[in-house]
Amino acid sequence: MKQILFLSESEVKRIFREEDWEFFTNPTLPANEIPAEFYSQMKTWAEERKALYAVEFPDEIFDGSLSGFSERSIRPLKEFSGPSYSGLPSRRFPPFLWGEFFYLPYGSANVTAVSRIGELQEKIENERTRSAKNVPAFSPYRLVFKIEDDRSLEEIAELSLPETLIERIYETSEGIFLSTKRLGALQSAFAAHFFSAIIKEIEFKLYKVIIDFSEVPESFPAWMSRSARIVAALDRETSPRYGTYAEPFFELKVYTCFSPSFLVLVLSSCLLDALENREIHKTDDQKNSPSLFSKNESWRDFTEHRFAARVSRQIGEEESFFQNLLQKEYENALNSFRDRSVIRKRETEEFIVPELLERLKLFRDSEEFISLRESDREDWNRYRDETVSLLLDTWKR
């Protein structure tokens, strides 16, 4: 494992002059006003850490539903002297180093799920500071990825994986999983992109999202009363696990068809709602929270206009904004299903069916010269009939 090195706030203050800090914090500053020295300092920071290439891209790439269509550019770091894109370095995602690559996200003008996640995160932080000052950054999410690989736990641990993000890798009867540390909303979008698009040695699929309320236990009853039934629609079995006021958490086994940015947007919206209504729903109200979830009711609540209106109100958009996001998620899921169907059909035609036909031929040829006892013949015929049935079922799919 190895570290992701971020150009953090402390690093910015160390390598930049104080008057240059505003280039990271002022979204209204014209890009052409950034002096060349600004990029030269970033280049020096990356060179000191043995980077060889600069990768530049708009930060909308962290929106999982758009990452396949986002622009990127790469060039030798020694050729890097200014931006390839118009605009300022991203305020949401800091520059970072991974191996020999220096990644520089730029702020995108497009309205995406990720841009709205940033707004929700700011509102959540503001809501928390209303009741307490100097609170640490809110990190309620833990992502769990299923590792799609035949390697052992020990072999996986030896790969180049981001120790910065990982809490543990573990094995169960269901497979091998990677759990992240507790992350903020934008950090979660970053982690999902990093594991799916930057790590190439191994395949990760988002399996669970765990929302940890230990920093805001007073908001858990409001979450259970106002949002639990709605977000249960995101659970593959519509049966999320959840804790108590003494140990508050909410765990979803998520559909792989949903983009992580969409999931984080929905969950962050519900977290903000729970914080805003924590005084209305006290601890005793948890007895009124749902103990059982209904798929039909959850999907109805999730897709109806009241929830869309609630999300849209929080981010200052029309109700159609959320509905359009939901429609996009549906279309992406449908395309993904079609792609998997094509792959499955090809695998069936090229591998599975020929193998079954070969097995059936073996049964037929063997019957001509193998003499079996009556009891053995019954088993033989049963195996042959099962193969025929399996072959027919495979063709029907």
Secondary structure, 3 states (H helix, E strand, C coil): CECCEECCHHHHHHHCCHHHCHHHHCCCCCHHHCCHHHHHHHHHHHHHCCCCEEEEEEHHHHCCCCHHHCCCEEEEHHHCCCCCCCCCECCCCCCEEECCEEEEEECCCCCCHHHHHHHHHHHHHHHHHHHCCCCCCCCCEEEEEEEECCCCHHHHHCCCCECCCEEEEEEECCEEEEEECCECHHHHHHHHHHHHHHCCCCEEEEEEEEEECCCCHHHHHHHHHHCHHHHHHHECCCCCEECCCCCCEEEEEECCCCCHHHHHHHHHHHHHHHHHCCCCCCHHHHHHCCCCCCHHHHHHHHHCHHHHHHHHHHHCCCHHHHHHHHHHHHHHHHHHHHHHHHHHHHHHHHHHHHHHHHHHHHHHHHCCCCCCCHHHHHHHHHHHHHHHHHHHHHHHC
